[in-house]
């Protein structure tokens, strides 16, 4: 049974589900999903492994709790803007910031039901913004899916690139050489030569450009 369908039973005061969840988030930040184990978590909490099972039934439940806690860092109040586009831009940008802060999040999104209170509150907000703008039914579902897929996919690519290219000078040199390679073969790649910016290393600018393309598509639907 999912952890969200169960009530936390009162336990000894030294541990709590909240404290265990906070420790799990810290361990995931340090070691990633592959580094999370009940034994390592118990060591971080300075308790016996079996003590954790008094609060959390399984590692899967622990991942659900940690993911929901991390998603709760997406501040809904700060994301409120004067228009639906402003609000969604802020929400998606803050989602990216949280995923960069907790790089294990993209690996979990899409693999488990997001039924925690924090995740549901943020889903409700995105749905409500688009619904208030005028989308309903399949169009609303499609818009939410497009936004989620874009943000998750962009951040996953960004994190993968950053994990491989940690030296800014090395990264800049690689991008520059890639651009030169394309230019040398302009006859094969004429459109890439004219328009692709392979030497652009600004993920922030790239994220907002792509997000605006998605939002433009949503706006087109609204105006039909």
MIROFI-195532 format. One record per atom (N, C-alpha, C, CB): residue in three letters; z, x, y. Coordinates in steps of 0.02 Angstrom, whole numbers, plus 32768, in hexadecimal, padded with zeros to 4 digits. Glycine has a CB too. Layout:
AlaZXY;...
# end
This chain:
Unk8000802A7FC4;Unk800080008000;Unk8000802C803E;Unk803D7FD08000;Unk7FD4801E8070;Unk7FD3804780AD;Unk8017804980CF;Unk7F9F802D80DD;Unk8024808280EE;Unk8065808C810E;Unk807180598146;Unk806B80D28129;Unk803A80408163;Unk80428013819C;Unk805B7FCE8188;Unk8000800C81C0;Unk80587FBE8147;Unk806F7F7E812F;Unk80B87F7E811B;Unk80447F6780F6;Unk80D97FB78122;Unk811E7FBE810C;Unk814C7FC98147;Unk81257FF780DA;Unk81887FB18142;Unk81BB7FBD8174;Unk81E27FFC8161;Unk81EB7F81817B;Unk81F280258194;Unk821A80608186;Unk8262804C8179;Unk8215809381C0;Unk827C80628141;Unk82C180528130;Unk82F180828153;Unk82CC805480E4;Unk832B806B8169;Unk835B8098818A;Unk837280CF815A;Unk8397807181A5;Unk8374810C8172;Unk83888145814A;Unk83BE816D816D;Unk834B8172813B;Unk83CC81A6814F;Unk83FB81D4816E;Unk83DF81EB81B1;Unk840A8210813F;Unk840981F681E3;Unk83F082048227;Unk83CD8248822F;Unk842882018257;Unk83D682778200;Unk83BA82BA820B;Unk836E82B9820A;Unk83D382E981D6;Unk8350828E81E2;Unk8308828781DF;Unk82F5824081F4;Unk82EE82968198;Unk82B782398209;Unk829B81F88218;Unk825081FD820E;Unk82AD81E18262;Unk823081C48207;Unk81E781C58200;Unk81C681E3823D;Unk81CC817E81F4;Unk81E381D68278;Unk81C781F282B6;Unk81CB823F82B6;Unk81EB81D582F3;Unk8205825982A3;Unk820D82A282A3;Unk81E082C2826F;Unk825782B68295;Unk81D982A38235;Unk81AD82BD8201;Unk816582BC8219;Unk81B4829381C0;Unk81528286823C;Unk810E82818255;Unk810082B78289;Unk8102823C8274;Unk812E82C382B6;Unk812682F882E9;Unk811E833C82C8;Unk816182F88319;Unk814583498294;Unk813F83898271;Unk80FD838E824C;Unk81798391823F;Unk80E583568232;Unk80A48356820F;Unk806B83658240;Unk8098831381EC;Unk806E8348827C;Unk803B835682AF;Unk803B83A082C1;Unk8048832B82EE;Unk807783BD82CA;Unk807C840482DB;Unk8060842F82A2;Unk80C4841782E9;Unk806E841C8264;Unk80558443822B;Unk8009843D8226;Unk8076842B81EA;Unk7FEF84028232;Unk7FA683F88230;Unk7F8584208268;Unk7F9583AD8238;Unk7FA4842282A2;Unk7F88844A82D9;Unk7F84849482C6;Unk7FB384418319;Unk7FB684AA82A2;Unk7FBA84F18290;Unk7F9085038253;Unk800285058283;Unk7F8D84D78222;Unk7F6F84E881E1;Unk7F3284BE81CE;Unk7FA284E281AB;Unk7F27848681F1;Unk7EF0845A81DE;Unk7F04842D81A3;Unk7EB3848281CC;Unk7ED684008191;Unk7EE483D0815C;Unk7EF283F4811A;Unk7EA983A08153;Unk7ECD8429810C;Unk7ED7844D80CD;Unk7F1A847080C9;Unk7EA1848080C4;Unk7F3A847C8102;Unk7F7A849E8103;Unk7FB684708101;Unk7F7F84CA813E;Unk7FA9842F8101;Unk7FE183FF8100;Unk7FF783F280B9;Unk7FCD83BD8122;Unk803683FE80AC;Unk805483ED806C;Unk809C83D88078;Unk805084298039;Unk80B783B1804A;Unk80FC839B8051;Unk812B83D78050;Unk810E836A8019;Unk811A840A802A;Unk814584458027;Unk8147846A8069;Unk812D84757FEF;Unk810C84738088;Unk810A849580C8;Unk812B846C80FF;Unk80C284A580DB;Unk8122842B80FB;Unk814183FF812C;Unk818D84018125;Unk812783B78124;Unk81A5840180E7;Unk81ED840580DC;Unk820A844680F8;Unk81FD83FF8091;Unk81E5847C80F0;Unk81FB84BC810B;Unk820084B98157;Unk81CD84F580F5;Unk81CF84998176;Unk81D0849381BF;Unk8209846881D7;Unk818E847581D8;Unk821B843681B0;Unk8252840881C1;Unk8296842281A9;Unk824583C481A4;Unk829584588182;Unk82D284748165;Unk82F78440813C;Unk83008490819D;Unk82D18422810D;Unk82EF83F080E1;Unk82CF83F7809D;Unk82E583A880FE;Unk82E883D3806C;Unk82CA83D2802A;Unk828B83A78029;Unk82FC83B97FF7;Unk825D83BA7FFE;Unk821E83957FFA;Unk822A834C7FE9;Unk81F083B47FC5;Unk8257833F7FBC;Unk826482FA7FA8;Unk828182D07FE0;Unk829282F87F6C;Unk82A182F08011;Unk82BC82CB8049;Unk828582A88070;Unk82E482F98077;Unk824A82C88074;Unk821382AA8099;Unk81FB826A8077;Unk81D982DC809F;Unk81FD826A8035;Unk81E6822F8010;Unk821381F38019;Unk81E082407FC6;Unk824D81FD8036;Unk827781C48047;Unk825B819D8082;Unk82BF81DB8056;Unk823081BD80A9;Unk8213819F80E5;Unk81C9819280E0;Unk822181CB8120;Unk81A681BB80BA;Unk815D81B680B4;Unk814B81B9806A;Unk813981EF80DC;Unk812581898052;Unk81198183800B;Unk80E981B87FF0;Unk80FE813F7FFB;Unk80BB81D1801A;Unk808881FF8001;Unk806C8229803A;Unk804F81D87FDE;Unk8047825B8029;Unk80258285805A;Unk7FF1825C8081;Unk800382C18039;Unk7FD0822C805F;Unk7F9F82028080;Unk7FC081D980B8;Unk7F7D81D3804E;Unk7FFC81BE80AA;Unk8020819A80DE;Unk803281C88118;Unk805F817980C1;Unk804382058107;Unk80558236813B;Unk801982448168;Unk806E8277811B;Unk7FDE824B814B;Unk7FA282568172;Unk7F93821B81A0;Unk7F6682638145;Unk7F9E81DE8186;Unk7F9381A281AF;Unk7FC381A281EB;Unk7F9D81638186;Unk800281B381DF;Unk803481B38214;Unk802481E98248;Unk807981BF81F7;Unk801182258231;Unk8001825B825F;Unk7FC3824B8288;Unk7FF6829C8238;Unk7F90822F8269;Unk7F53821E828D;Unk7F6181EA82C2;Unk7F1E8204825C;Unk7F8881B882B2;Unk7F98818382E2;Unk7FC0819F831D;Unk7FBE814A82C1;Unk7FF081CB830D;Unk801881E98343;Unk7FEC82128372;Unk804F82158325;Unk7FBD82388356;Unk7F9182608380;Unk7F63823583AB;Unk7F6782908355;Unk7F488200838E;Unk7F1D81D383B4;Unk7F4381B083EC;Unk7EFE819F8386;Unk7F8581AA83E4;Unk7FAE818D8418;Unk7FB081B58458;Unk7FF481848400;Unk7F9781F48455;Unk7F95821E8491;Unk7F5B820C84BF;Unk7F908267847C;Unk7F2E81E184A8;Unk7EF881C984D4;Unk7F1781958503;Unk7EBC81AA84AA;Unk7F2181A88541;Unk7F46817F8571;Unk7F1A81458589;Unk7F5D81A985AD;Unk7F2E81088576;Unk7F0680CE858A;Unk7F0E80BD85D3;Unk7F1B80928560;Unk7F4980C785EF;Unk7F5480B78635;Unk7F2B80E48663;Unk7F9E80BC8647;Unk7F2981248653;Unk7F038154867C;Unk7EB881498676;Unk7F14819B8669;Unk7EA2812A8640;Unk7E5A81218635;Unk7E3E80E5865B;Unk7E4D811985EB;Unk7E6880BB8677;Unk7E4F807F8699;Unk7E26809386D6;Unk7E89805286AE;Unk7DEA807886DB;Unk7DBD80888713;Unk7DA480488734;Unk7D8380B186FB;Unk7D808050876C;Unk7D6880158791;Unk7D317FEF876E;Unk7D50802B87D5;Unk7D0C800F8741;Unk7CD67FED871D;Unk7CDD7FFB86D2;Unk7C9080048737;Unk7CB87FD586AA;Unk7CBC7FDF8662;Unk7CA28025864F;Unk7C947FA9863D;Unk7C70803E8673;Unk7C5680818665;Unk7C8980B78676;Unk7C15808E868B;Unk7CAA80AF86AE;Unk7CDE80DF86C1;Unk7D1580E1868E;Unk7CFA80CE8707;Unk7D2C80A68678;Unk7D6280A28648;Unk7D4F80C28606;Unk7D77805A863D;Unk7D1380B385ED;Unk7CFE80CF85AE;Unk7CF2811A85B3;Unk7CBE80AC8595;Unk7CD8813185EC;Unk7CCF817985F5;Unk7D12819D85F2;Unk7CAC81878638;Unk7D4481818612;Unk7D87819F8611;Unk7DA6819B85CC;Unk7DB5817C8644;Unk7D9D816385AA;Unk7DB9815C8567;Unk7D99818D8536;Unk7DAF8115854D;Unk7D5781928538;Unk7D3581BF850A;Unk7D448209851B;Unk7CE981B3850C;Unk7D4A8218855B;Unk7D5A825D856F;Unk7DA1826F8559;Unk7D54826585BB;Unk7DCF8241855F;Unk7E14824E8549;Unk7E17825284FD;Unk7E4382178562;Unk7DEE822C84DB;Unk7DEB82308492;Unk7DD48276847E;Unk7DBC81FA8475;Unk7DA2829084A0;Unk7D8A82D38492;Unk7DC08307849E;Unk7D4C82E384BC;Unk7DE4830084D5;Unk7E1A832F84E5;Unk7E4F833084AE;Unk7E39831D8528;Unk7E6282F58496;Unk7E9582F08462;Unk7E7C830F8421;Unk7EAA82A78456;Unk7E3D83028410;Unk7E21831F83D3;Unk7E1A836B83D7;Unk7DDC830083C4;Unk7E0D83848412;Unk7E0B83CD841B;Unk7E5283EA8414;Unk7DEC83E0845F;Unk7E8383C5842C;Unk7EC883DC8427;Unk7EE183DA83DF;Unk7EF683B18454;Unk7EC883AA83B9;Unk7EDA83A28373;Unk7E9983A5834A;Unk7F01835F8366;Unk7E7E83E0833C;Unk7E3B83E6831E;Unk7E3583CB82D7;Unk7E26842D831E;Unk7E6B83B682B9;Unk7E6983988276;Unk7E56834E8279;Unk7EAC83A18253;Unk7E59832F82B4;Unk7E4C82E882B9;Unk7E0682D482A0;Unk7E5482D18301;Unk7DD082F682B7;Unk7D8E82E082A0;Unk7D8682E08254;Unk7D5A830D82BE;Unk7DA9830D8232;Unk7DA4830F81E9;Unk7DC282D181C9;Unk7DC6834E81CE;Unk7DEF82AF81EC;Unk7E10827481D0;Unk7DEF823381E6;Unk7E59827481E3;Unk7DD282338222;Unk7DB181F6823A;Unk7D7781E3820C;Unk7D9981FF8282;Unk7D7481A581FC;Unk7D3E818E81D0;Unk7D4F81928186;Unk7D0181B581DD;Unk7D8781B38176;Unk7D9B81B98130;Unk7DD6818C811E;Unk7DAB82018120;Unk7DF3816C814F;Unk7E2E81428142;Unk7E2F81098174;Unk7E70816C8146;Unk7E4C80D08161;Unk7E508097818F;Unk7E7E80A681CA;Unk7E678058816A;Unk7E6780988207;Unk7E8F80A58242;Unk7EB680658253;Unk7E6380BB827F;Unk7EEE805C822F;Unk7F15801F8235;Unk7F58802A8258;Unk7F21800281F1;Unk7F658067826F;Unk7FA380758292;Unk7FA4805482D6;Unk7FAE80C08298;Unk7FE0804A82F2;Unk7FE580288333;Unk7FC2804C836C;Unk802D801F8345;Unk7FC4808F836B;Unk7FA380B583A1;Unk7F5680AF839B;Unk7FB980FF839E;Unk7F3D80B8835F;Unk7EF580B38354;Unk7EDB806D8364;Unk7EE380C6830C;Unk7F00803A834E;Unk7EEA7FF5835A;Unk7EEC7FE583A5;Unk7F167FC48334;Unk7F1D7FFE83C9;Unk7F217FF18411;Unk7EE6800F8435;Unk7F63800E842E;Unk7ECF804A8420;Unk7E97806A8440;Unk7E558049842C;Unk7E9580B5842F;Unk7E50803383ED;Unk7E15800D83D9;Unk7E117FCC83FF;Unk7E168000838D;Unk7E4A7FAB8406;Unk7E4C7F6C842B;Unk7E347F768473;Unk7E937F4F842C;Unk7E477FAE8491;Unk7E337FBB84D6;Unk7DE87FC584DC;Unk7E587FF984F1;Unk7DCB7FEB84AF;Unk7D827FF884B1;Unk7D5C7FB684A6;Unk7D6D802C847C;Unk7D717F908473;Unk7D517F508466;Unk7D577F2284A3;Unk7D707F2E8428;Unk7D937F2084C1;Unk7D9F7EF384FA;Unk7D747F058535;Unk7DE97EF4850D;Unk7D6D7F468544;Unk7D447F5C857C;Unk7CFB7F458573;Unk7D477FA88585;Unk7CE17F518538;Unk7C9B7F3E852B;Unk7C927EF28527;Unk7C847F5E84EA;Unk7CC47ED0850C;Unk7CC07E878509;Unk7CC27E68854F;Unk7CF97E6B84DF;Unk7CEE7E838579;Unk7CF27E6A85BE;Unk7CB27E7985E5;Unk7D2E7E8985E1;Unk7C907EAF85D1;Unk7C507EC085F2;Unk7C187E9185DD;Unk7C3C7F0885E2;Unk7C217E6F85A3;Unk7BF07E3D858E;Unk7BD67E438548;Unk7BB87E4085BB;Unk7BEF7E738521;Unk7BD77E7A84DC;Unk7C027E5284AC;Unk7BD87EC484C8;Unk7BE07E35847A;Unk7C037E108445;Unk7BE07E1D8403;Unk7C067DC38455;Unk7BFF7E0983CD;Unk7BE07E0A838B;Unk7BC57E4E8377;Unk7BAA7DD88388;Unk7B8A7E4F8356;Unk7B6D7E8E833E;Unk7B607EC18376;Unk7B2C7E80831A;Unk7B4E7EA883B2;Unk7B427ED683EA;Unk7B837EFC83FC;Unk7B277EB08427;Unk7BBB7ED883FA;Unk7BFB7EF88409;Unk7C0C7F2B83D4;Unk7C337EC2840E;Unk7C047F188395;Unk7C127F47835E;Unk7BE67F848362;Unk7C087F24831B;Unk7BA57F7A8371;Unk7B777FB28376;Unk7B897FE183AE;Unk7B317F99837F;Unk7B9E7FC683E6;Unk7BB17FEF8420;Unk7BEE80198411;Unk7BBD7FC4845E;Unk7C207FFA83F2;Unk7C5D801F83DF;Unk7C4C805683AD;Unk7C927FEF83C2;Unk7C228046837C;Unk7C0F8077834B;Unk7BE980B18369;Unk7BE580568315;Unk7BBC80A28399;Unk7B9580D783B9;Unk7BC3810683E1;Unk7B6080B983E7;Unk7BF280EA8405;Unk7C218113842B;Unk7C4C813E83FE;Unk7C4E80E78456;Unk7C68812083CA;Unk7C938145839C;Unk7C6D817D8379;Unk7CB281168368;Unk7C32816D8361;Unk7C0A819F833D;Unk7BF681D8836B;Unk7BCC817F831F;Unk7BE581C883A9;Unk7BD281FD83D8;Unk7C0C822C83E6;Unk7BB881DE8419;Unk7C46820F83F8;Unk7C7F82398409;Unk7C96826383CE;Unk7CB9820E8423;Unk7C9E82428395;Unk7CB682668359;Unk7C85829D8345;Unk7CC08235831F;Unk7C44828C8345;Unk7C1282BE8331;Unk7C0E82F88362;Unk7BCE829D832B;Unk7C1282E983A3;Unk7C0F831E83D5;Unk7C4A834D83CD;Unk7C0D8301841B;Unk7C86833183C7;Unk7CC2835B83C2;Unk7CC183848382;Unk7D01833083C7;Unk7CAC8366834C;Unk7CA9838B830C;Unk7C7B83C78313;Unk7C91835D82D3;Unk7C4183BD8332;Unk7C1383F4833D;Unk7C318429836C;Unk7BD183DB835A;Unk7C51841183A1;Unk7C70843E83D1;Unk7CA7846983B0;Unk7C8D8417840B;Unk7CD184498388;Unk7D07846D8367;Unk7CEC849F8334;Unk7D36843C8345;Unk7CB9848B8310;Unk7C9A84B882DF;Unk7C7D84F58301;Unk7C64849482B6;Unk7C5B84EA8339;Unk7C3D8521835E;Unk7C7485508379;Unk7C1285078399;Unk7CA885328396;Unk7CDE855A83B3;Unk7D038582837E;Unk7D0E852D83D8;Unk7D0A85668343;Unk7D2E858A830E;Unk7D0685C682F6;Unk7D3D855B82D3;Unk7CC485C382FD;Unk7C9985FA82E6;Unk7C8C862D831D;Unk7C5685DE82CD;Unk7C898615835C;Unk7C7986418393;Unk7CB3864083C5;Unk7C36862B83B6;Unk7CE3866A83B8;Unk7D20866B83E2;Unk7D19869A841E;Unk7D5B868183B8;Unk7CEB86CA841A;Unk7CE186FA8450;Unk7CAE86DE8481;Unk7CCA873F8434;Unk7CC286CD84BF;Unk7C9386B084F0;Unk7C5686DC84FC;Unk7CB686A48531;Unk7C60871E84FE;Unk7C27874B850B;Unk7BF6874984D1;Unk7C4087938515;Unk7C1187478494;Unk7BE687438459;Unk7BC187018457;Unk7C10874C8418;Unk7BE386CC8468;Unk7BC486898469;Unk7B8C8687849D;Unk7BF886538478;Unk7B9986A184D8;Unk7B6786A1850D;Unk7B2986C984F9;Unk7B8486BE854E;Unk7B35870284D8;Unk7AFD872C84C2;Unk7AD48707848D;Unk7B17876E84A5;Unk7AF586E4845F;Unk7AD186BF842B;Unk7AA68688844A;Unk7B0286A183F9;Unk7AC286638479;Unk7A9C862E8499;Unk7A60864A84BF;Unk7AC9860684C9;Unk7A6B868284E2;Unk7A3486A08508;Unk79FD86B884DA;Unk7A4F86DB8532;Unk7A0F86D784A3;Unk79DD86EF8474;Unk79B786B58453;Unk79FD871A843E;Unk79DA867E8447;Unk79B98643842A;Unk79858627845A;Unk79EC860D8418;Unk79978624849A;Unk7969860B84CD;Unk792B863984D2;Unk798B86068511;Unk7937867A84CF;Unk78FF86AA84D2;Unk78D186A38495;Unk791986F284D7;Unk78F08697845B;Unk78C9868F841D;Unk789A86538423;Unk78F7868883E0;Unk78B5861C843B;Unk788C85DF8443;Unk785485ED8475;Unk78B885A3845B;Unk7864860E84AC;Unk7832861C84E0;Unk77FA864884C6;Unk7853863D851D;Unk780A8677849A;Unk77D786A3847E;Unk77A6867D8452;Unk77F786DC8457;Unk77BC86448439;Unk7792861C840D;Unk778385D8842D;Unk77B4861283C8;Unk777385DB846E;Unk7767859D8494;Unk772D85758478;Unk775A85AE84DC;Unk76FE85978458;Unk76C58573843C;Unk76DA85468402;Unk768F85A38424;Unk770F855983DE;Unk7728853083A7;Unk775884FB83BF;Unk774A855D8373;Unk777E850B83F3;Unk77B384DE840A;Unk77AA84D08455;Unk77F984FC83FC;Unk777484B18469;Unk776784A784B1;Unk779B847B84D4;Unk7723848A84BA;Unk77B0844684B2;Unk77E1841984D2;Unk7825843A84D6;Unk77E583D684AC;Unk783A845C84A1;Unk7879848084A3;Unk787984B584DA;Unk788784A0845F;Unk784084D884E0;Unk783B850C8513;Unk784484EF8559;Unk77F88530850E;Unk782884B48565;Unk782B849785A8;Unk786D847485B7;Unk77F2846685B1;Unk788C84578583;Unk78C4842A8592;Unk7906843D8572;Unk78B283E6857C;Unk7906845E8538;Unk7945846E8517;Unk796A84A4853D;Unk7939848584CE;Unk79AC849B8543;Unk79D684CC8566;Unk7A0284EE8533;Unk7A0084AA859F;Unk79E48518850B;Unk7A09853884D5;Unk7A3C856B84EE;Unk79D9855A84A5;Unk7A338580852D;Unk7A6385B08549;Unk7A9D858D856D;Unk7A3F85DF8578;Unk7A9E854A856C;Unk7AD48526858D;Unk7B1185258560;Unk7ABD84DE859E;Unk7B4885418578;Unk7B8585448551;Unk7BBB8515856A;Unk7B9E8589854F;Unk7BA984E98598;Unk7BDB84BC85B6;Unk7BE0847C858C;Unk7BC884AB85FF;Unk7C10847A8560;Unk7C19843F8536;Unk7C2D8402855F;Unk7C4D844C8500;Unk7C52840E8595;Unk7C6783D685BF;Unk7C2B83B285DC;Unk7C9583EF85F7;Unk7BFC83D885F8;Unk7BC183BA8615;Unk7B97839885DE;Unk7B9783EF8639;Unk7B8F83B985A6;Unk7B68839D856F;Unk7B86835C8555;Unk7B6283CE8537;Unk7BC8835A8551;Unk7BEA831D8539;Unk7BDD82E28568;Unk7C3683298532;Unk7BE582EE85A9;Unk7BDC82B785D9;Unk7B9382A185DD;Unk7BF482CD861D;Unk7B6482D085D7;Unk7B1D82BD85D7;Unk7B0D828F859C;Unk7AF182FC85D4;Unk7B2482A38561;Unk7B17827A8526;Unk7B3A8237852A;Unk7B2C829E84E8;Unk7B7882378542;Unk7B9D81F88548;Unk7B7A81C88577;Unk7BE582068561;Unk7B5E81E285AE;Unk7B3B81B785DC;Unk7AFC819985BD;Unk7B2881DD861B;Unk7ADC81BE8591;Unk7AA281A2856D;Unk7AB881668543;Unk7A8081D88541;Unk7AF1816D851F;Unk7B0B813684F7;Unk7B1D80FB8523;Unk7B48814D84CD;Unk7B3F8108855B;Unk7B5380D38588;Unk7B1680B185A8;Unk7B8280EE85BE;Unk7AE280D885B6;Unk7AA580BB85D1;Unk7A878089859F;Unk7A7180F185E2;Unk7A89809B855F;Unk7A70806E852B;Unk7A98802E8528;Unk7A71809084E8;Unk7ADA8035852E;Unk7B057FF9852E;Unk7AF67FCD856A;Unk7B50800D852D;Unk7AED7FEE85A4;Unk7ADE7FC885E1;Unk7A9C7FA285DC;Unk7ADD7FF6861D;Unk7A6C7FC285BB;Unk7A2B7FA085B1;Unk7A357F5F8589;Unk79FA7FCE858C;Unk7A5F7F638556;Unk7A6E7F27852F;Unk7A8E7EF1855A;Unk7A9B7F3784F4;Unk7AB97F058587;Unk7ADC7ED585B1;Unk7AAC7EB285E0;Unk7B137EF885D9;Unk7A777ED585F3;Unk7A487EB98624;Unk7A0F7E918604;Unk7A2B7EF0864E;Unk7A0E7E8D85C2;Unk79D97E6785A1;Unk79E47E1C85A5;Unk79D27E7D8558;
# end
